[in-house]
């Protein structure tokens, strides 16, 4: 059996991210063959992944990235089992690398098949499951293409959001980040009233009518009053109609148009742990 040097162990560690002892064991088992050692570590990851497949990966890191021209942005969640791992520097670094790769993909499936070094993202996640000892997976993948895309990551990588604007104008970067912050904080259900699911609207109308009946309002008045309550629901829950969190005297729509009268939000996405 060939002698395993510290340099070989360190090289394997840098390549795989595995612990020093795991790397040494893999090199010993492979008789110093670097590629076989990598394969041994991957098989270990597969075994751990199979054992932990039914675990809940509710912790992790929510990350956003935009391309250099700010015409595309992604928001992903790399999930794990514990907050301790989710805050780990290497784990967050991996999440950022995956978000960079995600910019070149259109779906979660494309991301999993994409290459990270010599392996696919899917294989890398299995490998890291063996390294860390927890279930690791891409829990969320969202992408936006627009004339200008901005993003925001809430402190601690718990929530991430991206927002697409209709044009690139002076101040688009500030506006897009501010609205992304709004999305993270207020979690709107739709861009505007036209995007609200009809089932949600019907449910809100029925809830309003039930409340009005319990207050003794006449049946003939219920429709009109319920419509008024629905308008309030749209104001509170749709992005462009919400009060702007940095200035409640104006709506998000009015805030964005203050940079340019024709500037408006065209799309948003929000991801969060859990």
N, C-alpha and C positions, 0 to 999 in steps of 0.2 A: 504494500500500500504506500502510495506517495505521501510525502510530508505536506501537510496543509499549512500554508504560511498565513500570517496575519493580513498580508496584502491581498491575498486571494479571498479571504473572508470578508474584508472590507469592500472589495470590488463587488462581490455578490450582494452584500448588504445595500450598496448604493444602487445596484441594478434593480433589486426586488423590493427594498424597503423592509425586508425581514430582519428580525433581531440577530445579534451577533452569534448567539449560541445555536439558533436555528440554522443559520448559514454554515456554521462550522460542521454541524451534524450532517447537513445535506452534502457538503463537500466530502466529508469522510465517507458517507454512504455511496457517493458516486465515484469514489477513488480519485478525487481531484478534478473530475470532468465538469467544467463550468456549466455547459448546456444541460447535462443530466441533473446537476444540482438545482438548476432553475426549474426543471420539470418536476423534481421531487417536491420542491416548495409549492408548485402549482397544484400538484395532486393533494398535498396537505390542505390547501385552500379549498379544493373541491369537496374534501371530506368534511371540513368544518362547515362549508356552505350548505351541504346536504343536511347536516345535523341541526342547523339553525334556520332552515328554510321557513319554518312556521313562526319564527320570532317576529316581534313588532319592531320595525326600524323607525320609530317616531322621533328620534333625535337626529342630529346631523348638521349640515350647513346649507343655507340658501344663498345662492350666488348669482349675480347678473354680470353680463359682459355686453359691450357694444363694439361694433367694428370701427375701424379708424375713420370712416366717412360718416359714422352715425346714421347709417341707413338700415341697420339690422341690429337686433338685440335679443339676447336669450336670458331666461331665468330658469335655473335648475335647482333641485334639491338633491344633494347626495345624502342619503339616509343611513343611519347607524342605530345601534340599540341604546347607547348611553350618552348622556351629556358630556361625560369625561372625554370620550373619544371624539364627539362632535366638536369640541373646543381644541383638540390636539392640533398643533401647528402643521404637522405632516398631513393630517386628514384634510384640513382646510386648504392646504396647498394642492392636494390632489383634486379637490372640488373645483378649485380655480383652473387647473389644467384641463379638466373635463369641460368646464364652461367655455374655455377657449376653443376646444375641439367642436363643441356644440354649435358654435357660430357658423360652422361650415355644414351643418346638418339641418334637416327640416323636421325630423321626427325623433322621438326617443329611440325607435328601432334603428334608425340610421346612426345615431350616436353610439349605440351598443356595438354596432358592427364596425365603427370607425377605428382607425389605428391609433394607439398611444405607444410610441416606441415600436417594438417588434411584435406586439400583441394587440388584440382588439380590446376595446374598452370593457366589453363583457368579461373577457379573460382576466383583465387587470383587476376588476372588481372581485372576482373569485380568488385571485392571488392574494389581494389585500385582506380578504375575509380570513384567509389562513394566517396572515401576518398579525392582524389585530385580534382575531378571535371573536369577532362580532359579525352579524349579518350586515352587509353593505350593498346598497342598491340605488339606482337612479329613481327617486320617488316622484319627481315631477320634471317636466320639460315643457317650456313654453317659448315661442319665438314670435317676434314682430318684425315686419319689414315696413318701413315708412320713409317719408321724405326726411324726417329727423327723429331719431330714437334716443331717449335718455333713460336713465335707470337710477335705482336707489336700493341700498342694502341696509336694513335696520340693524342697529347695534347688536352684536352677538350672532350675526348671521341667522337669525330666526325667521325673518321675512325678507323677501326680495321682490321688486316690481320693475316692470319696464313699461314705458309709455311712448306711443308713436304720435307725432304731430304732423299736420298737413303740409308744412313747409319748413325750410331752414332759413330763419331770419335772425337778425340781431337779437340775442336774448333767448333763442330757442333752447340753448343748453340749460339755462337757469329755469325756464318755464317747464321743460321736460323733467328736470330733477325734482322741482317742487311738486309737480303733479304726481310723479312717481312716489314721492313721500306721502302725498294725500292718499294714494291707492293703498300703500302699506298700512297707514294709520286707520283709515276709515272703511276699508274693505267693501267698496261698492258692489252691488249685485249686477250692474250693467252700466254701459257707457251713458245711455240716456233712456227715457221712457220707452222708446221703440225697441229697445233690446231686452226689456223685461218679459219673461215667459208669461204667456197668457194664463197658465195655471196659478202662478203667483198672484197675478192681478185679481183673478176671480176669488182666490182665498182671502186676499186683503179686503176686498169689497164685502165678503161675507162676515169677516171679523168685525169690520166697521159697523155693519148693519146689526149684528148681534149686540155690540156695545150700545148702539143707539136705542135698540129695543129695551135693553136692560135699564136705560136711563128714562124710559117712558116716552120716547119720541114717537109721534104719529107715523104710521106705516107709509103714508103718502109722501112724507118728507125724507124717507130713508135714502132713496136713490141720489138725490141732489147732495145731501150732506155726506154720503159715502164717497161721492166723486170728489168732494173737497178734501176729504181725508186721504184719498188716493193721491191727489196732487202733492200733499204733504209727504206721503210715502215716497214718491218719486224724488222729491227734493232732498230727502234724507238719505236715500239709498242708491241714486244713480250719479255717477261720477261728475258729469258736467254741471248738474244741478245742485250738487252739494255746496254748502258754505265752504269757502276756501279756508283751510286750517290756519294759514298765516294772517288772514284778514277776513273775519266772518261777515264783514259788511258787503262782500261781493262773492259771487258764485265762482266756481272753478272756470266755467265757460267765460265769464267776464274777465277773470284774471288772465287767462291765456290770450284773449283778444286784445288785452292792453298792450301786448308787444306788437301786434299787427291785427288790424280789424278783420282780416280774413283767416287768421291763424286759429286752428281748432284741433282738438284731440280726435284722432281717428281710431285709436285702439289702445288697449292696455291689457297687461297680464300680471297676475300676482301669484306667488308661490309661498308656502309657509311650512314649517315643520309640523309634524303631527299626522 
